[in-house]
């Protein structure tokens, strides 16, 4: 027998003899973590031997849990305000022991999606300066799951890419990691950093994402059963993670006992061309995650509406996918960060991956500050709800009916961005004539008013920023763009 084998065998015997359990504490937990603050009760959990009693000592408090027939135990902590650091000591009646140190109570956000969520701070604009700034935020804590699949639900992550750490220049972009995809997620980081700067509440960011993945992979069988079966997806390059439920099983289920204060989601590129399916799947996934994460059915959920992309495949209908994503806004406590004005044709990671993740994070955070923290901030650009057409002597006037809740900031008309390929940009505003063709319309703004004008014609449809690479021109004073829209008349 080789020396290495003897050592492993002896270690195994010692583990069996002591009763120690290799998964005594879930590997989604750890020192440096953030546990969800009050009013909810944070939870800690793990596995030991059947019937064994786990004891948690935390300051003067002692809590216990008896393992079920599968060895699983869970302890609910009393609701605790934002505070820390804390030390939590765990032992069991069969010899298990674990100590968690430097634990904070605060707000935990779960960030997920595909490559634009996975894209790391190293890939963002001004990456060197942004990494250095991380030293100012030790009360932001980070966890990144490793990418893996499973055909059945698993209780433990197969691996954590980065277990819980305090944010610093060394942890958000470790020196031994040189790529723009490993960690830490730029969109999640800038979102969490903006929230923390405005609340000063310890913030935990849990990142579980995988580039090039379809929404079906992140959905449970229950959620997927609520929607018609989608057509075959020809966009995906890697079939392994792009199967129904496989990322739900491996990268979501292990976190389900974790109490979170909200979700952040950036995904949809791999589902373009299946837009009607997404209209059902996205809200279904949100409702299911809220239910299964041991959280409120109204837990806030924030998402990024797709940015620009030049795929060269008109049938994908990216503008319609952006509208399909808005189906989630029918649910309570859902916020959307518009990103179709953040095009980056020169991105070294492909134009589908714009580098301005700072603005993505800012817009996500504005949603959280307004929806979750009830701060009096402007978090949406002027938003169209309908249009009315009026015939005038010189042509047609289209009045855009705006949601009054989005008019708390003055409207601005800006110059359109540069267009990398006219075939994919269109005009900012367009009207459809009786022949079905879309023609440019002139835009004018007034106090809380947006108007399109065109020549005399029968108007069958009106749209704005409705292209693969939109020419956004309408904003509010806070720099938030009007979301794309299309109306048939």
Long-range contacts (C-beta under 8 A, 24 or more apart in sequence): 18-95, 19-49, 19-52, 19-92, 19-94, 19-95, 19-96, 20-94, 20-95, 20-96, 20-97, 21-46, 21-47, 21-48, 21-49, 21-71, 21-92, 21-94, 21-96, 23-47, 23-156, 24-48, 24-54, 24-90, 24-92, 24-96, 24-97, 24-98, 25-90, 25-98, 25-100, 26-155, 26-156, 26-254, 26-257, 27-156, 27-157, 27-160, 27-163, 27-254, 28-143, 28-157, 28-160, 28-206, 28-254, 28-255, 28-258, 29-100, 29-164, 30-100, 30-143, 30-163, 30-164, 31-99, 31-100, 31-101, 31-102, 31-103, 31-164, 32-101, 32-102, 32-103, 32-141, 32-164, 32-165, 32-166, 33-100, 33-103, 33-104, 33-141, 33-143, 33-164, 33-204, 34-103, 34-104, 34-105, 34-106, 34-107, 34-108, 34-141, 34-202, 34-203, 34-204, 35-77, 35-80, 35-103, 35-104, 35-105, 35-106, 35-108, 35-204, 35-259, 36-105, 36-106, 36-107, 36-108, 36-258, 36-259, 36-260, 36-261, 37-79, 37-80, 37-81, 37-82, 37-83, 37-105, 37-106, 37-107, 37-201, 37-202, 38-79, 38-80, 38-81, 38-105, 39-79, 40-79, 40-259, 40-295, 41-76, 41-77, 41-78, 41-79, 41-259, 42-76, 42-77, 42-80, 42-105, 42-259, 43-74, 43-75, 43-76, 43-77, 43-257, 43-258, 43-259, 43-294, 44-74, 44-75, 44-77, 44-88, 44-90, 45-72, 45-73, 45-74, 45-75, 45-257, 46-72, 46-73, 46-90, 46-98, 47-71, 47-72, 47-73, 47-155, 48-73, 48-92, 48-94, 48-96, 49-92, 49-94, 52-92, 52-93, 52-94, 52-96, 53-92, 53-93, 54-90, 54-91, 54-92, 54-96, 55-90, 55-91, 55-92, 56-88, 56-89, 56-90, 57-88, 57-89, 57-91, 58-86, 58-87, 58-88, 58-89, 59-86, 59-87, 67-92, 72-155, 74-257, 80-105, 81-105, 82-106, 82-107, 82-201, 82-202, 84-202, 102-166, 104-139, 104-141, 104-202, 104-204, 105-202, 106-139, 106-201, 106-202, 106-203, 106-204, 107-195, 107-199, 107-201, 107-202, 107-203, 107-204, 107-261, 107-262, 108-203, 108-204, 108-206, 108-258, 108-259, 108-260, 108-261, 109-188, 109-191, 109-192, 109-195, 109-203, 109-204, 109-205, 109-206, 109-260, 109-261, 109-262, 109-263, 109-264, 110-206, 110-208, 110-255, 110-258, 110-260, 110-262, 110-263, 110-264, 110-293, 111-185, 111-187, 111-188, 111-191, 111-205, 111-206, 111-207, 111-208, 111-209, 111-263, 111-264, 111-265, 112-207, 112-208, 112-209, 112-218, 112-251, 112-252, 112-263, 112-264, 112-265, 112-267, 113-209, 113-265, 113-266, 113-267, 113-304, 114-209, 114-210, 114-211, 114-212, 114-213, 114-266, 114-267, 114-268, 114-269, 114-270, 115-181, 115-209, 115-211, 115-212, 115-269, 115-352, 115-353, 116-187, 116-266, 116-267, 116-269, 116-304, 116-307, 116-352, 116-353, 116-354, 116-360, 117-185, 117-187, 117-188, 117-207, 117-209, 117-264, 117-265, 117-266, 117-267, 118-181, 118-185, 118-207, 118-209, 118-210, 118-211, 119-180, 119-181, 119-185, 119-186, 119-187, 119-211, 119-349, 119-353, 119-357, 120-173, 120-179, 120-180, 120-181, 120-182, 120-183, 120-184, 120-185, 120-186, 121-172, 121-173, 121-184, 121-185, 121-186, 121-189, 121-357, 122-173, 122-177, 122-178, 122-179, 122-180, 123-180, 123-181, 123-186, 123-349, 123-353, 123-355, 123-357, 124-186, 124-190, 124-355, 124-356, 124-357, 124-358, 125-355, 125-356, 125-357, 125-358, 126-358, 127-173, 130-358, 131-169, 131-172, 131-173, 132-169, 133-169, 134-167, 134-168, 134-169, 134-171, 134-172, 134-173, 134-189, 135-168, 135-169, 137-167, 137-193, 137-196, 138-166, 138-167, 138-168, 139-166, 139-196, 139-202, 139-203, 140-166, 140-167, 140-192, 140-193, 140-196, 140-202, 140-203, 140-204, 140-205, 141-165, 141-166, 141-167, 141-202, 141-203, 141-204, 141-205, 142-166, 142-167, 142-171, 142-172, 142-183, 142-184, 142-189, 142-204, 142-205, 142-207, 143-204, 143-205, 143-206, 143-207, 144-183, 144-184, 144-185, 144-207, 144-208, 145-206, 145-207, 145-208, 145-251, 145-254, 147-210, 147-241, 147-251, 148-250, 148-251, 149-217, 149-240, 149-241, 149-243, 149-246, 149-247, 149-249, 149-250, 150-246, 150-249, 150-250, 151-246, 151-249, 152-249, 153-248, 153-249, 153-253, 154-249, 154-250, 154-253, 154-254, 155-253, 155-254, 156-254, 157-250, 157-251, 157-254, 158-250, 164-204, 180-349, 181-211, 183-207, 185-209, 186-357, 186-361, 187-264, 187-266, 187-304, 187-357, 187-360, 187-361, 187-364, 188-264, 188-361, 189-357, 189-361, 190-357, 190-358, 190-360, 190-361, 190-362, 190-365, 191-264, 191-302, 191-360, 191-361, 191-364, 191-365, 191-368, 192-361, 192-365, 193-361, 194-361, 194-362, 194-364, 194-365, 194-366, 195-365, 195-368, 195-369, 195-373, 198-365, 198-369, 198-373, 198-375, 199-369, 199-373, 206-255, 206-258, 206-260, 208-251, 208-252, 208-255, 209-266, 210-241, 210-247, 210-251, 212-236, 212-237, 212-238, 212-241, 212-242, 212-270, 213-241, 213-242, 213-247, 213-267, 213-270, 214-242, 214-270, 214-271, 215-267, 215-268, 215-270, 215-271, 215-278, 215-281, 215-282, 215-285, 216-242, 216-243, 216-244, 216-245, 216-281, 217-241, 217-242, 217-243, 217-244, 217-245, 217-246, 217-247, 217-248, 218-247, 218-248, 218-251, 218-252, 218-267, 218-285, 219-244, 219-245, 219-248, 219-281, 219-284, 219-285, 219-288, 220-245, 220-248, 220-252, 220-288, 220-292, 221-245, 222-288, 223-281, 223-284, 223-285, 223-287, 223-288, 224-281, 224-284, 226-280, 226-284, 227-277, 227-280, 227-281, 227-284, 228-277, 228-280, 230-274, 230-277, 230-281, 231-274, 231-277, 233-270, 233-271, 233-273, 233-274, 234-273, 235-269, 235-270, 235-271, 235-272, 235-273, 235-316, 236-270, 242-270, 252-289, 255-293, 256-292, 256-293, 256-294, 257-294, 258-293, 258-294, 259-293, 259-294, 259-295, 260-293, 260-295, 260-299, 261-299, 261-300, 261-372, 262-299, 262-300, 262-301, 262-302, 262-368, 262-372, 263-289, 263-299, 263-300, 263-301, 263-302, 264-302, 264-303, 264-364, 265-301, 265-302, 265-303, 265-304, 266-303, 266-304, 266-360, 267-303, 268-306, 268-321, 268-324, 268-325, 269-306, 269-309, 269-352, 271-321, 272-306, 272-311, 272-316, 272-317, 272-318, 272-321, 273-313, 273-315, 273-316, 273-317, 275-317, 275-320, 275-321, 275-323, 275-324, 276-324, 278-321, 278-324, 278-325, 278-327, 279-324, 279-327, 280-327, 282-324, 282-325, 282-327, 282-328, 283-327, 283-328, 283-330, 283-331, 286-328, 286-331, 286-334, 287-331, 298-332, 298-333, 299-333, 300-333, 300-334, 300-335, 300-367, 300-368, 300-371, 300-372, 301-328, 301-331, 301-333, 301-334, 301-335, 302-334, 302-335, 302-336, 302-337, 302-364, 302-367, 302-368, 302-371, 303-328, 303-334, 303-335, 303-336, 303-337, 304-336, 304-337, 304-339, 304-360, 304-363, 304-364, 305-336, 305-337, 305-338, 305-339, 305-340, 305-483, 306-339, 306-340, 307-339, 307-340, 307-342, 307-343, 307-352, 307-354, 308-340, 308-342, 308-343, 308-344, 308-351, 308-354, 308-468, 308-469, 308-470, 309-351, 309-352, 309-468, 309-469, 310-345, 310-351, 310-420, 310-421, 310-424, 310-468, 310-469, 311-352, 311-468, 318-468, 319-466, 319-467, 319-468, 319-470, 319-484, 319-486, 322-483, 322-484, 323-484, 323-485, 323-486, 326-483, 333-371, 333-372, 335-364, 335-367, 335-368, 335-370, 335-371, 335-379, 336-367, 336-380, 336-483, 337-363, 337-364, 337-366, 337-367, 338-363, 338-381, 338-480, 338-481, 338-482, 338-483, 338-484, 339-363, 340-465, 340-470, 340-472, 340-481, 340-484, 341-417, 341-465, 341-470, 341-472, 341-481, 343-417, 343-420, 343-469, 345-418, 345-420, 351-420, 363-480, 366-478, 366-480, 378-408, 378-409, 378-476, 378-477, 378-478, 378-480, 379-480, 380-405, 380-406, 380-480, 381-406, 381-474, 381-475, 381-476, 381-480, 381-481, 381-482, 381-483, 382-406, 382-407, 382-411, 382-450, 382-474, 382-476, 382-482, 383-482, 383-483, 384-450, 384-464, 384-482, 384-483, 384-485, 384-487, 386-487, 387-452, 387-462, 387-487, 387-489, 389-459, 389-462, 389-489, 391-456, 394-456, 395-453, 395-454, 395-455, 395-456, 395-457, 396-431, 396-453, 396-454, 396-455, 396-456, 396-457, 396-459, 397-451, 397-452, 397-453, 398-431, 398-441, 398-451, 398-452, 398-453, 398-454, 398-459, 398-462, 399-449, 399-450, 399-451, 400-449, 400-450, 400-451, 400-452, 400-462, 400-464, 402-448, 402-449, 402-450, 404-448, 406-476, 407-448, 409-476, 409-477, 409-478, 409-480, 410-447, 410-476, 410-477, 411-445, 411-448, 411-449, 411-450, 411-474, 411-475, 411-476, 412-445, 412-474, 412-475, 412-476, 412-477, 413-443, 413-444, 413-445, 413-473, 413-474, 414-472, 414-473, 414-474, 414-475, 415-473, 416-471, 416-472, 416-473, 417-471, 417-472, 419-469, 419-471, 420-469, 421-469, 424-467, 424-468, 424-469, 425-467, 425-468, 425-469, 425-470, 425-471, 426-466, 426-467, 426-470, 426-471, 427-471, 428-464, 428-465, 428-470, 428-471, 428-472, 428-473, 428-474, 429-462, 429-463, 429-464, 430-462, 430-463, 430-464, 430-466, 431-457, 431-459, 431-461, 431-462, 431-463, 432-459, 432-460, 432-461, 432-462, 432-463, 433-457, 433-458, 433-459, 433-460, 434-458, 434-460, 436-460, 438-463, 443-473, 443-474, 445-474, 450-474, 450-482, 459-489, 460-488, 460-489, 461-486, 461-487, 461-488, 461-489, 462-486, 462-487, 462-489, 463-487
